[in-house]
């Protein structure tokens, strides 16, 4: 089992807007282990959170970032929502490339700003980590 690390993403998504937060570069291959996504009370499920992994750190002025949406392979939606809850769930996705970035994308469909509060735990899967 390799070394685990947790990446934290905190910010504010203005009313009726989008925001992408980007991690530092992950220099080794990894597997995602756990996600914690907190939604403040009265968010009313209007803040959609998606998590991407990409080989560049660039983010567009508007719209979703490039990369692979880690929630797109399961269920009938590719985002998580909530209201006054912290969602904690395991979701394993193997990323075999080195030098990747994690990106948290928030889309706020509400007329007031909302807080982005996400933690992603990953595990190093490189041979050197063993």
N, C-alpha and C positions, 0 to 999 in steps of 0.2 A: 504494500500500500504506500502510495506517495504522500508527499507533504500536502496539506490542505491550506488554502488561503481564502479569506473572505474579502470581497470587493464591495465597497459601500458607495451608493449613489444617492446624493441629497440635493434637492433643488426645488425650484418653484416653476410651475407651468401656468403662465398667465391665462386669463379668461379667453375662451374660444381660440386657443392657439396650440402649438406643438413645441416640444422641447426634447432634445437628445443630449444625454450625458454619456461621456466616454471614459472608460477606465484607462489606467496605465497599460502599457503593452505587456502581454503575457508571453514570455519568451520560450515557453515549453509547451508541448502538447498537454492536453488536460481533458478531464471529464467534469461536467457540471454535476454537483451533488445536491445542493439545497438552495431554495429561493425563499426569501422573506420579502413580502411586498406589503407595506402598511398604507392604509387609506384613512385619512382623518374623518371624523364624524361629519356628516352632511355633505360628503362627496357625492352621494346619491348615485353611485355607479357610473358617473359621467367622466371619470378619468380613466382612460384605457392605457394600460401599461404593456409594452412588448419588450422583449430582450433579444438583441441581435449579437452575432459574433461575425467579425469581418477582418480582412487582412489589411485594412487601412483605418486611420482614425478620423477621417473626414466625415462631416455631417452636412446635409443640405440646409439651405436657408429655410426651406419648408418641405414638408413631406417626410416619409420614413427614410431612415438611413439605409445605405447599402448593406449587404451582408445577408446572413441566414437568420431568419426569425426562429428562435429556439422553441417557440410555442406553436409553430405552424403545422406540425406533423400530427397533432392529436386534437380530437374534439371538433366542434363546429365553429369555433372562433379561435383566433390566434393572438388573443390578449387576455389579461386578467383585469377584473374590476372589483370594487368593494365599497363599503360605507362603514366607517368606524371599526374596522377590523384589520388584523394583520394576518395575511395568508402565509402559511408556512408549508412548503411542500417540497418533496424530493422529485427531481426531474433530471434524469441522466442523459446527457448528450455528449458523445465522444468527439473531441476536436483534435484531430491528429496533426494539424499544422502548427508550426512554431511561429511566434511573432504576430499573434492575433490581438484584437481589441474587443472588449465587451461593450455593448452600447445599450443603454436603457432609453427607450422612446416613449414619451408620454403624449397623449392626445387628449386635450381638455375640451369637452363639449359643453361645459358649464359657463355661465356668465360671470363667475368669480374665479380667482386664482386658487390653485390647489398645490399642496406639497407633494413632491416626489420623494419617496423613501423606500429604497430597495437595497437588499443585501444578497449577494450571490456567492455561494461557497463552491470552489472548484478544487479538484485534486490533480496534482501533477502526475502524469502518466509516462514521463520519459524514463528511459532505461537508467539514466543517471540518478533518478530519485529513489531507486530501490536499494 
